[in-house]
Amino acid sequence: MHNIYNHSAPKKPTNLSVNSDLLAKARGLKINLSATLESALEVQVCLSEREKWLKENKKAITSLNNLVEKNGLFSDSYREF
């Protein structure tokens, strides 16, 4: 996964509400809550940014796909498959 945020930025304390049973089990298994949350947030931020980019570029992507469908690709004559 590419760097979508500054990994060296300072940590900031945050209050969260978590299911008490899930929290107890995670603590019992000695799961690092901060690292787990950061990892999950990184995945969600990446997915959200991808969706945002696709939405913002939908018109251009559609236009390019239509152009390729109509005219093919420059490299089509060089393909061996």
C-alpha positions in Angstrom: 0.0 0.0 0.0 1.4 3.4 -0.9 1.8 6.1 1.7 -1.5 7.9 2.1 -0.6 9.8 5.2 2.5 11.0 7.1 3.7 8.0 9.1 6.0 10.3 11.2 3.2 12.7 12.2 2.8 12.9 16.0 0.3 10.7 17.8 -2.9 12.3 19.1 -4.9 10.9 22.0 -8.5 10.1 21.0 -11.5 8.9 22.9 -13.5 6.0 21.3 -16.5 3.9 22.1 -15.9 0.2 21.5 -18.0 -2.9 22.3 -16.9 -3.9 25.8 -16.8 -7.6 25.0 -14.7 -7.1 21.9 -12.4 -4.8 23.8 -11.9 -7.3 26.6 -11.1 -10.1 24.2 -8.7 -7.9 22.3 -6.9 -6.9 25.5 -6.9 -10.5 26.6 -5.1 -11.4 23.4 -2.7 -8.5 23.9 -3.7 -6.9 20.6 -2.2 -3.4 20.1 -5.4 -1.3 19.8 -3.6 1.8 18.4 -1.8 -0.1 15.7 -4.9 -2.1 14.8 -7.0 1.1 14.5 -4.3 2.8 12.4 -4.1 -0.1 10.1 -7.9 -0.3 9.7 -8.2 3.4 9.2 -5.5 3.4 6.5 -7.5 0.8 4.6 -10.7 2.8 4.9 -9.1 6.1 3.9 -7.5 4.4 0.9 -10.8 2.9 -0.2 -12.7 6.2 0.4 -10.0 8.2 -1.6 -10.2 5.7 -4.4 -14.0 6.0 -4.6 -13.7 9.8 -4.5 -11.1 9.7 -7.3 -13.3 7.4 -9.4 -16.3 9.6 -8.9 -14.4 12.8 -9.8 -12.9 11.2 -12.9 -15.9 9.2 -14.1 -16.5 11.4 -17.1 -12.9 11.2 -18.3 -12.8 7.5 -17.8 -16.0 7.0 -19.7 -14.8 9.2 -22.5 -11.5 7.3 -22.8 -13.2 4.0 -22.7 -15.6 5.1 -25.5 -12.6 6.4 -27.5 -10.8 3.1 -27.2 -13.9 1.1 -28.0 -14.4 3.2 -31.1 -10.8 3.4 -32.3 -8.9 0.7 -30.5 -5.5 1.1 -28.9 -2.4 2.3 -30.6 -0.6 -0.9 -29.4 -3.3 -3.2 -30.8 -1.2 -4.0 -33.9 1.8 -5.0 -31.7 -0.1 -7.5 -29.5 0.8 -11.1 -29.9 -2.2 -12.4 -27.9 
